[in-house]
Amino acid sequence: MTDRTPLAPYDGLLLHSFGGPEGPDDVMPFLRNVTAGRGVPDDRLREVAHHYDKRAGRSPINDENRALIAGLTRELTRRGVDVPVFWGNKFWPPYTHEALQQARDAGVRRLLTVVTSAYSSYSGCRSYREDLAAALERVGGGLEIDVLRPYGHTRAFREPTRRHIVEAFRTLLTSSALQPSEVTVLFVTHSIPVAMNDSSGPPGEPGVYQQQHLQVCDDVMSAVRAQCGVDVPWQLTYCSRSGPPSQPWLEPDVSDAIAQLAGTGVRGVLIAPIGFVSDHMEVVHDLDEEAVEAAQERGLAVARVSTVRDDPVFVAGLVDLLLARAAAERDARPTPGLRCPVGCCAGRGPAKPTVSEES
């Protein structure tokens, strides 16, 4: 690869994700991988495993990632970038160390990584960089890895999200004969422990996880206001809470929020999963089943907004971010805002080795 390549100095791209089962026999081993070291008994895991039964034991996340890789490859090729795109997961094949081994065997020297989690937090960002560091040690090094910083609050993610929500909002009004003031938009993201939210972001800047989501909510509702001419009620809610009841997590749960809206004059809810790049079990079970059922039981019209998935605008926006990162590295420009600072989203426990951070 020459320095004229738009992605130089990177000669490979990695999509780094969570992973999910591909069939019934995968479900329990996958759940054991996710909960390893936490002492979660198999009886509890079997309760969660039932969520996969209606889908033949298959999570949608893997097919979503395949589609995203195809979209990224097409967009890179369109812009004259010819580099291999690898895929690695934290908890299910292809594992991260397998992807790094493939990259090294292909002669790649420097990888730029996109994580399919768009916001700052330990679980959504730092844990992936720790996973990359552990995988790199396992394969014996030989690669330099940089990670694109969380992008949920950037135009790349906000623009397609805003369009999807505005379109779904209009459809809900038309199909249910509702006025804008009769609908509440419920933005949804993955709940995390309050302590994890408090420690998200660089040292001295607490609560970045929640703040980034609120940025997206404000941006989207400005667009809705401009198109409808009225202020539409909205709320940031959460899903997929786990952990002991004694541990505070971000609230309210989306289904609890729906229950609280019943009887207040609200006639419809729009469920907008802004915390997720693609559909996976938290989206299809917690939202498409539990939250939708909670709304229908209370006589509320309900619609669920699509995740960005492989939306061409999202894909193009990601490539913009990748090329901008490459240009900054290539030109040896200062990189504040491009690398995660040391200690970012570290939490209270002992820090583990990570990749792509800057003091």
LUMROSE-156378 format. One record per atom (N, C-alpha, C): residue in one letter; x, y, z. Coordinates in steps of 0.05 Angstrom, whole numbers, padded with zeros to 5 digits, always signed. Atoms other than C-alpha are relative to their C-alpha. Layout:
N
aXYZ ...
END
This chain:
359
m+00017-00024+00000 m+00000+00000+00000 m+00017+00025+00000 t-00015-00025+00001 t+00026+00070-00018 t-00013+00021+00018 d+00011-00022-00016 d+00018+00134+00020 d-00023+00015-00013 r+00022-00013+00014 r-00031+00157-00034 r-00027-00014+00005 t+00025+00013-00007 t-00082+00106-00011 t-00016+00016+00020 p+00015-00018-00018 p-00139+00145+00022 p-00001-00010+00029 l+00001+00010-00028 l-00137+00099+00084 l+00028-00003+00012 a-00027+00001-00012 a-00061+00102+00093 a+00001+00018+00024 p-00019+00022-00002 p-00027+00090+00140 p-00012-00028+00007 y+00013+00025-00006 y-00078+00035+00152 y-00002-00017-00025 d+00003+00018+00023 d-00077-00026+00107 d-00020-00023+00006 g+00022+00019-00006 g-00136-00064+00138 g-00020+00013+00018 l+00022-00010-00016 l-00203-00051+00170 l-00012-00023+00015 l+00012+00021-00017 l-00234-00090+00227 l-00027+00009+00010 l+00026-00005-00013 l-00308-00092+00246 l+00000-00017+00026 h-00002+00013-00026 h-00308-00109+00320 h-00027+00000+00014 s+00027+00001-00010 s-00373-00133+00350 s-00003-00019+00024 f+00007+00016-00023 f-00408-00172+00405 f-00001-00030-00006 g+00004+00028+00007 g-00426-00236+00370 g-00027-00010+00009 g+00025+00012-00007 g-00487-00280+00375 g-00003-00028-00011 p+00004+00027+00009 p-00512-00351+00366 p-00011-00002-00029 e+00009+00005+00027 e-00524-00378+00296 e-00021-00022-00002 g+00020+00021+00000 g-00569-00436+00316 g-00005-00010+00029 p+00008+00008-00027 p-00601-00472+00376 p+00023-00011+00017 d-00022+00012-00015 d-00538-00510+00395 d+00020+00021+00010 d-00019-00021-00007 d-00500-00445+00401 d-00009+00017+00024 v+00011-00020-00018 v-00546-00409+00450 v+00013-00002+00028 m-00011+00002-00027 m-00523-00436+00517 m+00030+00004+00001 p-00028-00006+00000 p-00449-00437+00500 p+00006+00030-00003 f-00003-00029+00004 f-00456-00365+00476 f-00006+00015+00026 l+00007-00014-00025 l-00491-00343+00540 l+00021-00005+00022 r-00022+00006-00019 r-00437-00378+00581 r+00024+00018-00005 n-00022-00017+00007 n-00385-00339+00543 n-00004+00029+00011 v+00006-00027-00008 v-00420-00273+00557 v+00001+00004+00030 t+00001-00003-00029 t-00428-00286+00631 t+00023-00014+00014 a-00023+00014-00012 a-00362-00321+00643 a+00012+00016+00023 g-00012-00013-00023 g-00333-00306+00712 g-00020+00014+00018 r+00020-00014-00017 r-00398-00277+00740 r-00016-00019+00018 g+00014+00019-00017 g-00424-00341+00772 g-00030-00002-00006 v+00029+00002+00007 v-00491-00339+00734 v-00006-00029-00005 p+00006+00028+00003 p-00523-00408+00740 p-00014-00006-00027 d+00012+00007+00025 d-00547-00446+00679 d-00030+00003+00000 d+00029-00004-00001 d-00619-00443+00704 d-00008+00028-00009 r+00006-00028+00008 r-00617-00368+00696 r+00005+00004-00029 l-00007-00003+00028 l-00583-00373+00629 l-00022-00013-00018 r+00021+00013+00015 r-00638-00421+00605 r-00024+00018-00003 e+00022-00019+00002 e-00690-00367+00620 e+00005+00019-00023 v-00007-00018+00022 v-00653-00320+00574 v+00000-00014-00027 a-00001+00015+00024 a-00643-00375+00523 a-00027-00003-00014 h+00027+00002+00011 h-00718-00379+00513 h-00006+00023-00019 h+00004-00023+00018 h-00715-00310+00480 h+00007-00007-00029 y-00009+00008+00027 y-00680-00344+00421 y-00018-00021-00013 d+00015+00023+00011 d-00731-00400+00413 d-00017+00008-00024 k+00017-00009+00022 k-00777-00360+00367 k+00015+00006-00025 r-00018-00007+00023 r-00718-00346+00322 r+00019-00022-00007 a-00016+00023+00007 a-00691-00416+00315 a+00028+00001+00012 g-00026-00001-00013 g-00635-00401+00363 g+00020+00019-00013 r-00018-00017+00016 r-00607-00347+00318 r-00004+00029+00007 s+00001-00029-00004 s-00590-00276+00335 s+00002+00015-00026 p-00003-00015+00025 p-00599-00224+00281 p+00026+00014-00004 i-00023-00018+00002 i-00534-00189+00297 i+00021-00009-00020 n-00020+00009+00018 n-00489-00234+00255 n-00006+00007-00029 d+00008-00008+00027 d-00528-00223+00191 d+00001+00030-00004 e-00003-00029+00001 e-00531-00149+00207 e+00029+00008-00005 n-00028-00006+00004 n-00456-00148+00212 n+00010-00007-00027 r-00008+00008+00027 r-00447-00185+00147 r-00009+00021-00020 a+00010-00021+00018 a-00491-00133+00113 a+00016+00026+00003 l-00016-00025-00004 l-00452-00076+00145 l+00027-00002-00012 i-00026+00004+00013 i-00386-00106+00122 i-00002+00003-00030 a+00004-00002+00029 a-00413-00112+00052 a-00004+00029-00008 g+00004-00028+00006 g-00436-00040+00054 g+00025+00017+00002 l-00025-00014-00003 l-00370-00015+00080 l+00019-00006-00023 t-00018+00008+00022 t-00332-00054+00027 t-00008+00014-00025 r+00009-00014+00024 r-00375-00025-00028 r+00007+00030+00000 e-00005-00028-00002 e-00367+00046-00003 e+00030+00006-00001 l-00029-00003+00002 l-00292+00039+00007 l+00010-00003-00029 t-00008+00004+00028 t-00285+00011-00063 t-00008+00023-00018 r+00010-00023+00016 r-00327+00068-00092 r+00019+00024+00003 r-00018-00022-00005 r-00277+00116-00060 r+00029-00007-00006 g-00027+00007+00008 g-00217+00080-00087 g+00018-00012+00022 v-00014+00012-00022 v-00198+00045-00022 v-00002-00030-00002 d-00001+00029+00003 d-00177-00027-00033 d+00016-00012+00023 v-00012+00013-00023 v-00163-00058+00035 v-00018-00023+00009 p+00016+00021-00011 p-00186-00123+00067 p-00016+00009+00025 v+00017-00006-00023 v-00243-00118+00117 v-00004-00026+00016 f+00001+00023-00017 f-00240-00167+00175 f-00023+00004+00020 w+00022+00000-00019 w-00293-00185+00227 w+00007-00017+00024 g-00006+00015-00025 g-00282-00206+00299 g-00020+00007+00022 n+00020-00004-00022 n-00329-00215+00359 n+00013-00007+00027 k-00009+00006-00028 k-00318-00215+00434 k-00009-00027+00009 f+00011+00023-00014 f-00363-00274+00450 f-00009-00023-00018 w+00007+00022+00018 w-00375-00317+00388 w+00015+00002-00026 p-00015-00001+00025 p-00339-00337+00324 p-00014+00017-00021 p-00029-00001-00001 p-00307-00306+00288 p+00010+00017+00023 y-00010-00014-00023 y-00271-00287+00352 y+00021+00021-00008 t-00018-00022+00006 t-00227-00225+00356 t+00028-00011-00006 h-00027+00010+00005 h-00162-00265+00360 h+00002-00014-00027 e+00000+00013+00027 e-00183-00304+00297 e+00002+00022-00022 a-00001-00021+00020 a-00194-00239+00259 a+00028+00012-00001 l-00027-00011+00000 l-00126-00212+00282 l+00020-00019-00013 q-00018+00020+00012 q-00092-00276+00261 q-00003+00001-00031 q+00005-00002+00029 q-00125-00271+00192 q+00014+00025-00011 a-00012-00025+00009 a-00102-00199+00186 a+00031-00002-00002 r-00029+00002+00000 r-00031-00215+00205 r+00010-00019-00022 d-00008+00019+00021 d-00028-00275+00158 d-00003+00013-00027 a+00003-00014+00026 a-00052-00229+00102 a+00020+00022-00004 g-00020-00020+00003 g+00006-00183+00114 g-00007+00028+00009 v+00009-00026-00010 v-00033-00127+00146 v+00019+00009+00023 r-00018-00011-00021 r+00011-00082+00190 r-00015+00018+00019 r+00014-00019-00018 r-00038-00031+00217 r-00030+00000-00006 l+00029+00003+00002 l-00113-00040+00229 l-00014+00024+00012 l+00019-00020-00012 l-00166+00013+00238 l-00026-00015+00006 t+00022+00016-00010 t-00224-00015+00278 t-00025+00017+00005 v+00027-00011-00006 v-00298+00003+00281 v-00014-00019+00018 v+00015+00016-00019 v-00336-00022+00341 v-00030+00005-00005 t+00029-00003+00005 t-00411-00035+00332 t-00015+00008+00025 s+00012-00014-00022 s-00425+00001+00396 s+00008+00029-00002 a-00005-00028+00010 a-00432+00076+00384 a+00005+00020+00022 y-00001-00019-00021 y-00427+00107+00453 y+00022-00006+00020 s-00021+00003-00020 s-00376+00118+00508 s-00010-00013+00026 s+00004+00013-00026 s-00377+00071+00568 s+00020-00023+00002 y-00018+00023-00002 y-00337+00013+00596 y-00009-00022-00018 s+00010+00023+00015 s-00382-00040+00565 s-00001+00005-00030 g+00004-00006+00028 g-00391-00003+00499 g+00025+00009-00015 c-00025-00009+00013 c-00320+00021+00486 c+00025-00012+00012 r-00025+00009-00012 r-00265+00006+00535 r+00003-00030+00000 s-00002+00029-00001 s-00282-00068+00542 s+00008-00011-00028 y-00008+00009+00027 y-00274-00075+00466 y+00030+00005-00004 r-00028-00006+00003 r-00206-00042+00468 r+00017-00019+00018 e-00013+00021-00016 e-00187-00090+00525 e+00000-00027-00014 d+00002+00025+00015 d-00211-00148+00483 d+00020-00001-00023 l-00019-00001+00022 l-00168-00125+00425 l+00029-00004+00011 a-00027+00002-00011 a-00107-00119+00470 a+00006-00029+00008 a-00003+00028-00008 a-00118-00190+00498 a+00004-00017-00025 a-00002+00016+00024 a-00128-00218+00428 a+00027+00004-00014 l-00026-00006+00013 l-00065-00183+00402 l+00022-00015+00015 e-00020+00015-00015 e-00025-00214+00458 e-00001-00029-00006 r+00004+00028+00006 r-00054-00282+00442 r+00012-00008-00026 v-00011+00007+00027 v-00033-00279+00369 v+00030+00007-00002 g-00028-00006+00000 g+00036-00254+00388 g+00008+00026-00012 g-00007-00026+00010 g+00032-00182+00366 g+00002+00001-00030 g-00004-00002+00029 g+00055-00161+00297 g-00019+00018-00014 l+00019-00019+00011 l-00001-00111+00287 l-00001+00025+00017 e+00007-00025-00014 e-00015-00039+00306 e-00029+00005-00004 i+00029-00002+00002 i-00088-00027+00321 i-00009+00027+00012 d+00013-00024-00009 d-00126+00039+00326 d-00030-00005-00001 v+00029+00003-00001 v-00200+00044+00344 v-00013+00027-00004 l+00016-00024+00004 l-00249+00095+00318 l-00015+00006+00025 r+00013-00007-00025 r-00275+00132+00378 r-00031-00001-00003 p+00030+00002+00002 p-00350+00127+00396 p-00011+00022-00017 y+00010-00018+00021 y-00391+00159+00341 y-00030+00004+00001 g+00029-00003-00002 g-00463+00157+00366 g-00010+00029-00001 h+00008-00028-00001 h-00465+00232+00376 h+00010+00016-00024 t-00010-00014+00024 t-00432+00248+00308 t-00022+00000-00022 r+00018-00002+00022 r-00467+00267+00244 r-00004-00027-00014 a+00001+00026+00014 a-00451+00198+00215 a-00023-00017+00010 f+00021+00016-00012 f-00499+00165+00264 f-00026+00016+00002 r+00024-00016-00005 r-00547+00223+00278 r-00017+00004-00025 e+00016-00007+00024 e-00567+00238+00207 e-00019-00022-00009 p+00019+00021+00007 p-00595+00170+00188 p-00020-00006+00022 t+00018+00004-00022 t-00624+00162+00257 t-00023+00020+00000 r+00020-00021+00001 r-00660+00228+00251 r-00020-00005-00023 r+00017+00006+00022 r-00688+00209+00183 r-00019-00023+00006 h+00017+00023-00007 h-00713+00141+00207 h-00022+00008+00019 i+00020-00007-00021 i-00748+00172+00267 i-00021+00019-00012 v+00019-00018+00012 v-00781+00228+00227 v-00019-00015-00018 e+00017+00016+00018 e-00807+00178+00175 e-00019-00017+00016 a+00017+00018-00016 a-00833+00130+00228 a-00021+00017+00015 f+00019-00018-00014 f-00866+00188+00266 f-00023+00008-00018 r+00021-00007+00019 r-00903+00211+00204 r-00018-00024-00006 t+00016+00024+00006 t-00925+00139+00189 t-00019-00006+00023 l+00016+00005-00023 l-00951+00130+00260 l-00024+00019+00001 l+00022-00020-00001 l-00992+00195+00257 l-00021-00007-00021 t+00018+00006+00022 t-01022+00175+00190 t-00016-00025+00005 s+00013+00026-00003 s-01037+00102+00206 s-00019-00001+00023 s+00016+00001-00024 s-01068+00117+00274 s-00018+00025+00003 a+00016-00024-00001 a-01101+00184+00259 a+00004+00016+00026 l-00007-00014-00024 l-01064+00218+00315 l+00011+00027-00006 q-00013-00026+00001 q-01042+00289+00328 q+00028-00002+00012 p-00027+00002-00011 p-00968+00301+00342 p+00001+00002+00031 s+00000-00003-00029 s-00985+00323+00413 s-00010-00024+00015 e+00010+00024-00013 e-01017+00256+00427 e+00020-00023+00000 v-00020+00020+00002 v-00953+00217+00414 v+00024+00008+00017 t-00026-00004-00014 t-00892+00210+00459 t+00021-00018-00013 v-00022+00015+00011 v-00826+00190+00430 v+00017-00011+00023 l-00016+00013-00021 l-00790+00140+00474 l+00026-00009-00013 f-00027+00008+00009 f-00716+00138+00457 f+00009-00022+00019 v-00008+00023-00016 v-00685+00073+00481 v+00030-00006-00005 t-00027+00010+00002 t-00614+00052+00496 t+00004-00022+00021 h-00006+00022-00019 h-00582-00005+00535 h+00006+00013+00028 s-00006-00010-00027 s-00584+00008+00610 s+00027-00011+00009 i-00025+00008-00012 i-00518+00006+00647 i-00001+00008+00030 p+00000-00009-00028 p-00502+00012+00722 p+00005+00030+00002 v-00004-00028-00004 v-00506+00083+00747 v+00030+00007+00003 a-00029-00005-00004 a-00433+00077+00769 a+00015-00001-00026 m-00014+00002+00026 m-00412+00057+00699 m-00006+00025-00016 n+00006-00025+00014 n-00448+00117+00670 n+00017+00023+00012 d-00015-00021-00013 d-00415+00162+00722 d+00030+00000-00008 s-00029+00002+00007 s-00346+00136+00701 s+00005+00000-00030 s-00004+00000+00029 s-00359+00139+00626 s+00012+00026-00009 g-00014-00024+00010 g-00316+00187+00587 g+00027+00004+00013 p-00027-00006-00011 p-00248+00218+00603 p-00001+00006+00030 p-00001-00008-00028 p-00227+00228+00675 p-00007+00029+00003 g+00008-00028-00004 g-00260+00290+00702 g-00024+00009-00016 e+00024-00006+00016 e-00318+00287+00652 e-00020-00022+00003 p+00018+00023-00006 p-00369+00240+00684 p-00026+00001-00016 g+00027+00003+00011 g-00434+00215+00653 g-00001+00005-00030 v+00000-00005+00029 v-00413+00220+00579 v-00020-00019-00014 y+00018+00019+00013 y-00454+00158+00561 y-00028+00012-00002 q+00027-00011+00001 q-00520+00190+00580 q-00001+00026-00015 q-00001-00026+00014 q-00499+00258+00554 q+00000-00003-00030 q+00000+00005+00029 q-00484+00231+00485 q-00027-00008-00011 h+00027+00008+00008 h-00553+00199+00481 h-00018+00025+00000 l+00017-00024-00001 l-00586+00264+00502 l+00006+00019-00023 q-00007-00016+00023 q-00548+00300+00447 q-00016-00010-00025 v+00014+00011+00023 v-00579+00253+00396 v-00030+00006+00002 c+00028-00006-00005 c-00648+00261+00427 c-00007+00029-00008 d+00005-00028+00006 d-00644+00337+00423 d+00001+00006-00030 d-00003-00004+00029 d-00620+00335+00351 d-00025-00011-00015 v+00023+00012+00014 v-00676+00288+00329 v-00025+00016+00005 m+00025-00014-00006 m-00731+00326+00365 m+00000+00028-00012 s+00000-00025+00014 s-00708+00391+00334 s-00010-00004-00029 a+00010+00006+00027 a-00720+00359+00266 a-00030-00006+00000 v+00028+00005-00001 v-00788+00333+00287 v-00016+00026+00004 r+00013-00026-00004 r-00807+00402+00313 r-00001+00017-00025 a+00000-00016+00025 a-00786+00434+00248 a-00020-00011-00020 q+00017+00012+00020 q-00827+00385+00207 q-00029+00001+00008 c+00027+00001-00010 c-00889+00383+00251 c-00011+00027+00010 g+00008-00026-00010 g-00890+00454+00277 g-00009+00001+00028 v+00007+00001-00028 v-00902+00432+00348 v+00021-00015+00016 d-00018+00014-00017 d-00862+00408+00407 d-00013-00027+00007 v+00010+00027-00005 v-00871+00332+00414 v+00014-00010+00025 p-00012+00011-00024 p-00861+00300+00482 p+00019-00023-00005 w-00019+00022+00003 w-00802+00253+00489 w+00013-00006+00026 q-00014+00009-00024 q-00763+00214+00540 q+00022-00019-00008 l-00021+00020+00003 l-00697+00176+00543 l-00005-00023+00020 t+00006+00023-00016 t-00711+00106+00568 t+00021-00022-00005 y-00020+00020+00000 y-00672+00042+00577 y-00012-00028-00002 c+00009+00027+00001 c-00676-00033+00566 c+00023-00019+00008 s-00020+00021-00005 s-00640-00098+00583 s+00015+00003+00026 r-00013-00002-00026 r-00625-00083+00656 r+00006-00028+00010 s-00007+00025-00013 s-00589-00140+00691 s+00015+00006+00025 g-00014-00005-00025 g-00549-00149+00754 g-00019-00001+00024 p+00016+00003-00025 p-00573-00153+00827 p-00018+00025+00004 p+00018-00022-00005 p-00633-00111+00847 p+00011+00023+00017 s-00012-00021-00017 s-00590-00074+00898 s+00018+00019-00014 q-00019-00016+00015 q-00546-00045+00844 q-00016+00020-00017 p+00016-00020+00016 p-00574+00021+00814 p+00009+00000-00029 w-00005-00002+00029 w-00580+00021+00738 w-00016+00024-00010 l+00014-00022+00012 l-00602+00076+00692 l-00029-00007-00005 e+00029+00004+00003 e-00678+00083+00690 e-00012+00025-00013 p+00019+00023-00003 p-00735+00083+00671 p+00003-00020-00023 d+00003+00021+00020 d-00743+00018+00634 d-00022+00009-00020 v+00019-00009+00020 v-00780+00030+00569 v-00028-00010+00005 s+00027+00011-00005 s-00838-00016+00588 s-00013+00014+00024 d+00010-00015-00023 d-00845+00020+00655 d-00009+00028-00008 a+00008-00027+00010 a-00846+00087+00619 a-00026-00001-00015 i+00025+00003+00015 i-00902+00062+00574 i-00023-00003+00020 a+00021+00003-00020 a-00942+00040+00635 a-00007+00026+00013 q+00004-00025-00013 q-00933+00108+00666 q-00015+00020-00018 l+00013-00018+00019 l-00958+00143+00603 l-00030-00006-00003 a+00028+00007+00003 a-01024+00105+00602 a-00017+00017+00019 g+00018-00017-00015 g-01081+00149+00625 g+00008+00029+00003 t-00008-00028-00002 t-01044+00214+00616 t-00008+00016-00025 g+00008-00014+00025 g-01075+00232+00549 g+00016-00008-00024 v-00016+00010+00022 v-01021+00199+00508 v-00015-00023-00014 r+00014+00020+00015 r-01051+00157+00452 r+00018-00018-00017 g-00018+00015+00016 g-00989+00132+00417 g+00029+00004+00010 v-00028-00002-00007 v-00915+00117+00429 v+00017-00009-00024 l-00020+00008+00020 l-00857+00115+00381 l+00025-00009+00014 i-00023+00012-00013 i-00802+00069+00404 i+00024+00002-00018 a-00023-00006+00017 a-00735+00093+00377 a+00026-00010+00013 p-00024+00011-00013 p-00674+00049+00394 p+00025+00014-00010 i-00023-00016+00008 i-00620+00102+00387 i+00026-00011+00012 g-00025+00011-00013 g-00571+00062+00430 g+00012-00023-00014 f-00008+00025+00013 f-00562+00006+00379 f+00006+00006-00030 v-00006-00002+00029 v-00528+00003+00311 v-00017-00019-00016 s+00015+00020+00015 s-00566-00059+00291 s-00019-00015+00018 d+00017+00017-00016 d-00620-00107+00313 d+00015-00023+00012 h-00009+00025-00013 h-00601-00160+00362 h-00019-00007+00022 m+00021+00010-00017 m-00635-00195+00419 m-00012+00021+00018 e+00012-00021-00017 e-00643-00134+00463 e-00021+00016-00015 v+00019-00016+00016 v-00679-00099+00407 v-00025-00017-00007 v+00023+00015+00009 v-00723-00155+00380 v-00016-00012+00023 h+00015+00010-00022 h-00742-00183+00448 h-00011+00022+00018 d+00008-00020-00020 d-00743-00124+00496 d-00018+00021-00013 l+00016-00021+00013 l-00773-00075+00445 l-00023-00012-00017 d+00021+00010+00018 d-00810-00114+00391 d-00020-00017+00014 e+00019+00017-00014 e-00841-00161+00441 e-00010+00014+00025 e+00010-00009-00026 e-00843-00134+00512 e-00010+00029-00001 a+00009-00028+00000 a-00848-00059+00499 a-00025+00004-00018 v+00024-00002+00017 v-00897-00066+00441 v-00024-00012+00014 e+00022+00012-00015 e-00939-00113+00483 e-00010+00018+00022 a+00007-00019-00022 a-00938-00063+00541 a-00017+00023-00011 a+00016-00022+00012 a-00965-00009+00494 a-00027-00010-00009 q+00025+00011+00010 q-01018-00053+00462 q-00019-00007+00023 e+00017+00007-00023 e-01044-00077+00529 e-00014+00024+00012 r+00011-00025-00010 r-01057-00004+00547 r-00015+00016-00021 g+00015-00013+00021 g-01091+00012+00482 g+00014+00023-00014 l-00015-00021+00013 l-01035+00055+00455 l+00009-00009-00027 a-00012+00006+00026 a-01016+00058+00382 a+00030+00000+00004 v-00028+00003-00004 v-00944+00038+00376 v+00015-00007-00026 a-00017+00007+00023 a-00889+00035+00324 a+00029+00000+00010 r-00029+00002-00007 r-00815+00016+00329 r+00017+00010-00024 v-00017-00011+00021 v-00763+00055+00290 v+00022-00020-00006 s-00022+00017+00008 s-00710+00017+00251 s+00026+00010+00012 t-00028-00008-00006 t-00638+00016+00275 t+00013+00008-00027 v-00013-00010+00024 v-00588+00046+00226 v+00010-00023-00018 r-00009+00024+00015 r-00561-00023+00205 r+00020+00007-00021 d-00018-00006+00022 d-00529-00017+00137 d-00011+00023-00018 d+00010-00023+00014 d-00565+00047+00117 d+00023+00013-00015 p-00022-00012+00016 p-00524+00078+00060 p+00011+00026+00012 v-00009-00025-00012 v-00521+00145+00096 v+00018-00006+00024 f-00016+00008-00023 f-00494+00112+00159 f+00027-00011-00010 v-00025+00012+00010 v-00443+00071+00119 v+00018+00022-00011 a-00016-00022+00011 a-00420+00133+00081 a+00012+00017+00023 g-00009-00016-00022 g-00415+00171+00147 g+00023-00014+00015 l-00022+00015-00013 l-00372+00116+00178 l+00025+00002-00017 v-00024-00002+00017 v-00326+00117+00118 v+00012+00028+00002 d-00011-00027-00004 d-00320+00193+00125 d+00017+00001+00025 l-00015+00000-00025 l-00298+00183+00197 l+00026-00015-00002 l-00024+00017+00003 l-00249+00128+00178 l+00021+00015-00016 l-00019-00014+00017 l-00217+00170+00123 l+00011+00025+00014 a-00010-00023-00015 a-00213+00231+00169 a+00021-00009+00020 r-00020+00011-00019 r-00178+00189+00221 r+00026-00006-00014 a-00024+00007+00015 a-00130+00163+00169 a+00016+00025-00008 a-00013-00025+00009 a-00115+00233+00143 a+00015+00013+00023 a-00013-00012-00023 a-00099+00258+00213 a+00025-00016+00007 e-00023+00017-00006 e-00052+00199+00225 e+00022+00004-00022 r-00019-00002+00023 r-00020+00206+00156 r+00015+00027+00001 d-00012-00026-00001 d-00007+00280+00165 d+00013+00007+00026 a-00012-00003-00026 a+00018+00270+00236 a-00011+00025+00014 r+00013-00023-00014 r-00032+00322+00261 r-00005-00009+00029 p+00007+00008-00027 p-00047+00325+00335 p-00027-00014+00000 t+00023+00018+00001 t-00100+00274+00352 t-00020+00003+00024 p+00021-00001-00020 p-00142+00300+00411 p-00027-00004-00012 g+00027+00006+00011 g-00212+00273+00401 g+00000-00024-00019 l-00001+00023+00017 l-00188+00216+00358 l+00007-00026+00015 r-00006+00023-00016 r-00159+00169+00409 r-00013+00003+00028 c+00010-00001-00027 c-00189+00151+00476 c+00023+00006+00019 p-00021-00006-00019 p-00148+00183+00532 p+00004-00022+00020 v-00006+00020-00020 v-00114+00140+00583 v-00019+00003+00024 g+00019-00001-00022 g-00164+00122+00638 g-00028+00005-00008 c+00027-00005+00009 c-00225+00136+00595 c-00018-00024+00005 c+00020+00021-00005 c-00286+00096+00617 c+00011-00023+00017 a-00014+00022-00013 a-00241+00057+00664 a-00015-00011+00024 g+00014+00010-00023 g-00288+00051+00723 g+00018+00000+00025 r-00014-00001-00026 r-00264+00036+00794 r+00020-00023+00003 g-00017+00023-00004 g-00229-00031+00785 g+00027+00004-00012 p-00027-00002+00012 p-00157-00044+00764 p-00002+00001-00030 a+00001-00003+00029 a-00145-00022+00693 a+00014-00023-00014 k-00012+00020+00016 k-00131-00075+00641 k+00013+00013-00025 p-00012-00011+00024 p-00086-00065+00580 p-00021+00005-00022 t+00017-00006+00022 t-00121-00032+00521 t+00017+00007-00025 v-00013-00011+00024 v-00104-00011+00450 v-00011+00028-00005 s+00009-00026+00011 s-00110+00058+00418 s-00009+00019+00022 e+00006-00021-00019 e-00107+00106+00476 e+00024+00019+00001 e-00020-00021+00002 e-00068+00170+00485 e+00001+00015+00026 s-00003-00016-00025 s-00039+00206+00546 s+00000+00029-00007 
END
